[in-house]
């Protein structure tokens, strides 16, 4: 019985026309600076920082960042947050799911630059949330899903994960024993997976409420609802 539905944030509920700030940061690196970038990116999403500048300053010497790079990277985060917007169906879908089950947010993201959650009304709509930078682990690591289970006080079979990332959201949820709902807006082919897995595919969030209701009523055959 699905008692809680956990949503991913970026590219599931919201998107930014400015693009991924981490990708834009990477583009500002000079030759020879890229080797440490994967570690920088993980650190930004797995450790709490007071601000984007505090984060970047902690890596300035390791990577050899100059002032222009630091400011350009900080701007990438500010613009991503300022331009972020919900997908057209996000608000209504979350509201409809709230009538059926508890809702929560589990996201691989930093602790700074998230004023968008208040601006877009997500803080009020989804009051239970865990960010990777707050708990020190990232999806698809089992510990991220276990932390959410503990916070909600539920068993794996009571939880459904809704997200766009096959690796982080779908595979992570299935490995944790959750139901996985893949938001596949671009109709990408499914990677190889267990055909008996509790996996469902939708093209848009507006199909999620009816899927949750169907699951609660006993539907157990994995299918694509389009």
PERAJO-V844807 format. One record per pair of residues at least 6 apart in sequence whose C-alpha atoms are under 8 Angstrom apart, sorted by sequence separation. I is the first residue (numbers start at 1). GAP is how many residues later the second one is. D is the distance in whole Angstrom. If there is no record, write none. Layout:
# PERAJO-V844807
i,gap,d
I,GAP,D
I,GAP,D
This chain:
# PERAJO-V844807
i,gap,d
7,6,8
49,6,6
59,6,8
60,6,7
97,6,7
117,6,5
118,6,8
132,6,5
137,6,7
138,6,6
139,6,7
149,6,6
163,6,5
164,6,8
173,6,7
174,6,6
202,6,7
132,7,8
137,7,6
149,7,7
162,7,7
163,7,7
173,7,6
26,8,7
161,8,7
162,8,8
94,9,8
135,9,8
161,9,7
171,9,8
60,10,8
149,10,8
170,10,5
26,11,7
44,11,7
169,11,7
170,11,7
132,12,7
135,12,8
161,12,6
170,12,6
57,13,8
160,13,8
169,13,8
56,14,6
211,14,8
166,16,7
187,16,7
53,17,8
56,17,8
161,17,7
165,17,7
182,17,7
184,17,7
185,17,8
186,17,8
56,18,8
130,18,7
160,18,6
161,18,6
162,18,6
163,18,7
164,18,6
165,18,8
180,18,6
181,18,6
182,18,6
183,18,6
184,18,6
185,18,5
207,18,7
22,19,7
40,19,7
159,19,5
160,19,4
161,19,5
162,19,5
163,19,6
164,19,5
179,19,5
180,19,5
181,19,5
182,19,5
183,19,5
184,19,5
185,19,6
207,19,8
111,20,7
156,20,7
157,20,6
158,20,7
159,20,6
160,20,6
161,20,6
162,20,6
163,20,6
164,20,6
178,20,8
179,20,6
180,20,6
181,20,6
182,20,6
183,20,6
184,20,7
53,21,6
105,21,7
110,21,7
156,21,5
157,21,6
160,21,7
162,21,7
181,21,7
183,21,6
52,22,6
104,22,6
109,22,6
110,22,7
111,22,6
156,22,5
157,22,7
183,22,7
198,22,8
200,22,5
201,22,7
202,22,6
203,22,8
204,22,8
103,23,6
104,23,7
105,23,6
106,23,6
107,23,7
108,23,6
109,23,6
110,23,5
111,23,7
174,23,7
198,23,8
199,23,6
200,23,5
201,23,5
202,23,5
203,23,5
103,24,8
104,24,5
105,24,4
106,24,5
107,24,5
108,24,5
109,24,6
174,24,7
198,24,6
199,24,8
200,24,6
201,24,6
202,24,5
52,25,7
103,25,7
104,25,5
105,25,6
106,25,6
107,25,6
108,25,7
174,25,8
197,25,7
200,25,8
201,25,7
36,26,8
105,26,8
106,26,8
196,26,7
36,27,7
140,27,7
145,27,8
140,28,4
145,28,7
139,29,5
140,29,7
170,29,8
33,30,6
95,30,7
108,30,6
139,30,7
142,30,7
146,30,8
33,31,7
94,31,7
107,31,8
108,31,7
140,31,7
141,31,7
145,31,7
81,32,6
84,32,7
107,32,8
140,32,4
81,33,7
139,33,6
140,33,7
142,33,7
81,34,7
82,34,7
86,34,7
91,34,8
142,34,6
78,35,7
81,35,6
85,35,7
77,36,7
29,40,7
28,41,6
106,42,8
28,44,7
28,45,7
25,47,8
25,48,5
24,49,7
25,51,7
21,52,8
24,52,6
22,54,8
21,55,5
22,55,8
21,56,5
18,58,8
21,59,6
20,60,7
51,60,8
52,60,6
18,61,6
19,61,7
49,61,8
50,61,7
51,61,5
52,61,7
18,62,5
48,62,7
49,62,6
50,62,6
51,62,7
17,63,7
45,63,6
46,63,8
47,63,7
48,63,6
49,63,7
16,64,6
45,64,5
46,64,7
48,64,8
16,65,7
18,65,7
44,65,8
45,65,5
17,66,6
18,66,8
44,66,6
45,66,8
16,67,6
17,67,7
16,68,4
15,69,5
16,69,6
14,70,7
15,70,6
14,71,5
15,71,6
14,72,4
15,72,7
13,73,6
14,73,6
13,74,6
12,75,8
14,76,8
13,77,6
47,85,8
48,85,5
46,86,5
47,86,4
48,86,6
45,87,6
46,87,4
47,87,7
45,88,5
46,88,7
47,88,8
44,89,7
46,89,7
47,89,6
46,90,4
45,91,8
46,91,6
5,92,8
46,92,7
45,93,7
5,96,7
7,96,7
9,96,7
3,97,8
4,97,5
5,97,6
6,97,6
7,97,6
8,97,6
9,97,7
10,97,8
3,98,5
4,98,4
5,98,5
6,98,5
7,98,5
8,98,5
9,98,6
2,99,7
3,99,6
4,99,6
5,99,6
6,99,5
7,99,6
8,99,5
4,100,7
6,100,6
7,100,8
100,109,8
97,111,7
93,112,6
97,112,5
100,112,8
93,113,5
96,113,6
100,113,7
92,114,8
93,114,8
89,115,8
90,115,6
93,115,7
97,115,7
89,116,6
90,116,7
93,116,6
89,117,6
12,150,8
12,151,6
12,152,6
6,153,7
8,153,8
11,153,6
4,154,6
5,154,6
6,154,6
7,154,6
8,154,6
9,154,8
2,155,7
3,155,5
4,155,5
5,155,5
6,155,5
7,155,5
8,155,5
1,156,7
2,156,4
3,156,6
4,156,7
5,156,6
6,156,6
7,156,6
8,156,8
1,157,5
2,157,6
5,157,7
2,158,7
8,161,7
12,171,7
12,193,8
2,210,7
2,213,7
1,214,7
2,214,6
1,215,6
